[in-house]
Amino acid sequence: MLSQAELKGIYVPVVTPFLPDGELDLVSYERYVKHLLEFEIDGLVVGGTTGESPTISWEEVVELVSITRDALGARSVPIVVGTGTNSTADTVRRTEMAGRIGADAALVVTPYYSRPSEAGILEHYRRASRTGVPVIAYEIPSRTGIRLSAETMRAILELDGVIGLKDSSGSLTLLQELGSFATKPVLCGDDALLYDMLRLGASGGISASANVCTRNFIEVCRQAAAGNYPAASRVFDGLRPLIDDLFREPNPAPLKWLLARQDLLAADAVRLPMSQITSALQQRLSRYLVE
């Protein structure tokens, strides 16, 4: 199981490849995971937002985790599995099952759509944290419709089974407000803010854009961890245009288009209601194919 001390560096949220008919492309998935493992990544996230969690079934997640574990072989790269839903009972059930199928930790998003109270959200995390599977809380208000207060987030981070936070709040405010109370690691979940959050004390990032230019994202974190922020800034500045372009349209469609053109995926298919990217964005992304 993943420890609090190991929650650092770059965790890559793996895309879920599909065939043109919408079925899982397990051949591409296995090949792609092995490609990512050629880099010294600190962890993999399966079935997260970048993996199109809203449109893949739990049975498909189980298949993906099995392939990921086989691809790892003897490597000690942690696997984090997205288990959060807007139902506490389902979240607990999925988190327990994730532990049984080999997950090292569970990524549990703030419950969405039903807009529960912060007391209800705290209890949601309390129950997930009792499963015996290490929980990474996931704050992403742009997708959940709820922005947690720093006080509630502190209470969540104080739960024994919660080992850290993925902060996709879209600003530096939460990390700043947590301040010294953030005794557990915080991973940046907003790629454009990675450098700034590292400067404020984040321990790393779960970075969708790290599916591309993986080595550069790793270097940003390593330089920051060593206190060499000028070097980290120089590397990150080179990544900013890519990050901006990958999020001009809904993630992970731009990412899949680029990976398919790099022959890392067989197709750039996404599942509805996600749609493939516009021709205008294809033109913008094409410049990265010659670099």
C-alpha positions, 0 to 999 in steps of 0.5 A: 500500500502507498505510504504518505511519504511516497506520495510525491513526484509525478503521477501520470493519469493514464488515458483509456484507449478505445477502438473506433467502435467504443470498446476498450483497446486493451492492446494499446493500453498495455503498450502505452503503460509499458511506454510510460514505465520507460520513464522514472515516473513516481506512480500511475493513476488508473480510472481517473478523470483523464482515463474518462472515469464517467464513461468506463464501467467498474468492470473495465477499471478492473481489467485495466488494473490487471493489465497495469499490474502485469505490465509493472512486473517487478517494478515498484511503481504505485497504482492509484485507482479512481474509486470516488462517486457521488454515492458514499456506499458505492465509493466505499465498495469500490475502494474496498475492491480496489484494494483487493485487485492490487491498487496501492491507493484510491483517488476519491473525488469530492461527491458531485451533483447532489451538492451535499453539505461539508459535514456530509462530505467529511463523513463521506471521506471518513467512511472511505478512509476506514476501508484499509486502502490509503485514500487520496482526497480529490478536490476539483470544484470545476467538475463537482460543483462544490468548493470545500473550505480550508477548514473542511479540507484540514479535517479530511486530511486529519483522517487516519486513512487519508494520506494526501490531497490532489488539489485541482481547485484551479487556484493557489488559494486552498494550498495557501490557506492550508499552510502549515496545516497541510502536514500531509502531501498535496499533489497539484492537479492543475497542470498550469499551476504545477510550478507555482504549487511546488514553490508553495510546498506541494510534493508533486503532481498528478499531471495529465499533460505528463502523458506527453513530455513525461521526462520534462515533468519529472525534471520539474519536480526533481529540480523543485525537490532539490530546491533548484527553483530557477532550473525548475522554472526554466523547464516548466516555462518550456511546457506552458504552451503544450499545457495551454493547448492540451486544455483548449478543449475538454481533456483528454480528447486533445491528449488522445489526438496527440498520442495517436499521432505519435503512434502511442495509441491506435486511435484517438477515440473517446466515448460520448458525450466526449467528442473528438477535437476540432480541426483548429486544435488539430492544427495547433497540436500538429506543431508538437509532432515535429519537435 
